[in-house]
Amino acid sequence: PHAIRRHLADYYACIEHLDHHIGRVLSAVKANGLDENTMIVFASDNGLAIGSHGLMGKQNLYEHSVRVPLIFAGPGIPRGQTRDDFCYLLDVYPTLCGCLDLAVPSSVEGCDLAGTLWTGCRGPRQTLFHAYRSVQRAVRDGRYKLIEYVTDQGRQTQLFDLVADPGETNNLAEAPDHAAIKITLRASLQEQRRQWGDTRELESGFWCGFDIANHQK
């Protein structure tokens, strides 16, 4: 507990320091008369666990480490509203293009979410895919998240109901009444791997031989 409190104190101090300097930037924008014609985007890197799930770093696929803040503010963007659509940070650039009526280059892999910003319409992403090196893969939909682990110590599966269990502490992977959900998410995970070309370092072994039909560990 003492170590966690110390790390949290350091973390919150860094956040306060960052808030101060963001305030300086925003004040300078306003002082120069640019606040009515400037779009501001705030995001961050993935977060440290700092004790959550007994972890300290960010080498995991739990929500406390894969979620990041993302704020758009500027002319015409509704104030004080939130959106619950899925997005990746690689969606920021095409979304800015959409906000500014600019063509999105064909090389860009992200999605334009400008419509979601302006009107609240649903975005194109129905699932999110997460990965950590060659040992962890996860997929989540609007309610459930499946995490698969493959290490030298064996294979492990976690299934969480993020609505009922946002802290991801109740593993439902072996619950009989959630077997169908696990099968569906495993199929979705494999499809996401194919879409993102997730094959390097995984050419052999468990990942490519996933037994979806029998939903094995």
Beta strands, then each sheet from edge to edge (+ up, - down):
strand 1: 40-43
strand 2: 70-73
strand 3: 128-132
strand 4: 136-140
strand 5: 144-151
strand 6: 154-161
sheet 1: 1+ 2-
sheet 2: 3+ 4- 5+ 6-
end
